[in-house]
């Protein structure tokens, strides 16, 4: 008795955490860029267990939801995992890098470096 059926959310969290660590290790992004991720499901049909997966994804990657269908991911690995998860359930995903204080300071110091960091961030999530 027990096992997977006992606490499915904790099992999902551990699976997403393992995949997140794997993606973070292989990530080529040099600058730490946060991402805004928004999604929509065609026809407004959202699969029943999607929100369990989303909650597990948030916990595993330390991302947080801002609205019902908007998530802020702390790095490119979390953004890629969120994008892959939402697409797995049939959702349309929109990903955009967020400008935070660190990136704005980078802009003042070296605008070309900021552009390279943003281009790299966009390439990684495409």
C-alpha positions in Angstrom: 0.0 0.0 0.0 1.1 3.5 -0.6 3.6 4.4 -3.3 2.7 6.5 -6.3 -1.0 6.7 -5.7 -0.6 7.9 -2.2 0.8 11.3 -2.9 0.9 11.9 -6.6 1.9 15.6 -6.2 5.1 14.9 -4.4 6.0 12.3 -7.1 5.4 14.9 -9.8 7.5 17.4 -7.9 10.4 15.0 -7.7 10.1 14.1 -11.4 10.1 17.8 -12.4 13.0 18.6 -10.0 15.1 15.9 -11.6 14.3 17.1 -15.1 15.0 20.7 -14.1 18.4 19.8 -12.6 19.2 18.0 -15.9 18.2 21.0 -18.0 20.0 23.4 -15.7 23.3 21.5 -16.0 23.1 21.4 -19.8 22.0 25.1 -20.1 24.3 27.3 -22.2 22.9 30.6 -21.0 25.5 32.8 -19.5 23.3 35.6 -18.2 20.6 34.8 -15.6 17.4 36.0 -17.2 13.9 35.5 -15.8 11.1 34.7 -18.2 7.4 35.6 -18.4 5.5 32.6 -19.6 1.8 32.9 -20.7 -0.3 30.2 -22.2 -3.7 29.6 -23.7 -5.6 26.5 -24.5 -7.5 26.4 -27.8 -11.2 26.2 -27.2 -10.8 26.9 -23.5 -10.4 23.2 -22.8 -7.9 22.6 -20.0 -7.1 19.0 -19.2 -8.1 18.0 -15.6 -4.6 17.2 -14.3 -2.8 20.2 -15.9 -3.0 22.2 -12.7 -1.4 19.4 -10.7 1.5 19.4 -13.1 1.7 23.2 -13.0 1.8 23.2 -9.2 4.5 20.6 -9.2 6.5 22.5 -11.8 6.2 25.7 -9.7 7.5 23.9 -6.7 10.4 22.1 -8.5 11.7 25.2 -10.3 10.9 27.9 -7.8 8.7 29.6 -10.4 5.6 31.5 -9.4 2.3 32.2 -11.0 1.2 35.8 -11.3 -2.2 35.2 -12.8 -4.3 32.1 -13.8 -2.3 31.6 -17.0 0.9 33.6 -16.4 4.1 32.2 -14.8 7.4 33.8 -14.0 10.3 31.3 -14.4 13.6 32.2 -12.7 15.9 31.0 -15.5 16.1 29.4 -18.9 16.0 25.8 -17.7 12.7 26.5 -15.8 11.3 28.4 -18.9 12.1 25.4 -21.2 10.6 22.9 -18.8 7.4 25.0 -18.4 7.1 25.5 -22.1 7.6 21.7 -22.7 5.0 20.9 -20.0 2.4 23.2 -21.2 2.8 22.1 -24.8 2.5 18.5 -23.7 -1.0 19.3 -22.5 -1.9 21.0 -25.8 -1.5 24.6 -24.8 -0.1 27.5 -26.8 2.9 29.0 -25.0 4.3 32.5 -25.2 7.7 33.1 -23.6 9.5 36.5 -23.2 12.6 37.5 -21.2 12.0 39.9 -18.3 14.2 42.9 -17.7 15.2 43.0 -14.1 17.6 45.3 -12.2 20.6 43.2 -13.1 19.9 43.4 -16.8 19.1 47.1 -16.7 22.4 47.7 -14.9 24.1 45.6 -17.7 22.4 47.9 -20.2 23.9 51.0 -18.6 27.4 49.3 -18.4 27.4 47.8 -21.9 24.3 47.9 -24.2 25.9 45.4 -26.6 26.3 42.9 -23.9 22.7 43.3 -22.9 21.6 42.7 -26.5 23.7 39.5 -26.7 22.3 38.2 -23.4 18.7 38.8 -24.6 19.4 37.2 -28.0 20.9 34.2 -26.2 17.9 33.9 -23.9 15.5 34.0 -26.8 17.4 31.4 -28.7 17.5 29.0 -25.8 13.7 29.1 -25.4 12.8 28.7 -29.0 
